Amino acid sequence: RVLFRSQVVGGGLNTRVNGTDGGSCQAGLCRVDGGIGAGSNAFYRFRQFDTRQGVDGVSIDNRGRTNVVVGVTHPQGSFLNKPLVLTEAANLFWLSPGGIWLGNGASFAPVNTLLLSTATSLNLGQGKGFDALRTTSAEAAGLNGGPDASQPATISQTTLRDLGLAAPGPVV
């Protein structure tokens, strides 16, 4: 397994890390804000999400939105072994096609409903969805329907290929 440098890096959708659009955090508390708001949804995207070394935790400002939708586009997926805290109680939908690794110390608060998935997209009703890699800021701004729990998250082979993956990664 190839390890990459521990850090949280914004990757589009106006995701700011420690106050910088597309910024990064390698130590201490990583503060995430910005994103795209649409209706009750807040959308964020990360190029890399790894809290294994140096990072003490991650705080995401969901600005009062009740659904937080996150896409992680690194082919090796997401690594979380520290607390992830939303500024207000909300539902958290985490899409990481490269895989999701949860270690000792991983926690989510205050989260009402948690969905961790290696799918590439999430249905948001009315035939619209959020794609972890492909959804643009303008498209996200129009995704004001709530996540549809009756429709499973889906996998796009095109998105997987663009990430250099033949199949979604594991959840460990």
Secondary structure, DSSP 8 states (H G I E B T S, - for coil): -------EEE-STTEEETTEET-EE-SEEEEEEE-EEETTEEEEEEEEEE-SSSEEEEEE--TT-SEEEEEE--TT-EEE-SEEEEEEEEEEEEE-TT-EEE-TT-EEEEEEEEEEE--SEEE-STT-EEETTT--HHHHHT--S---TTS--B--HHHHHHTT-SS---B-
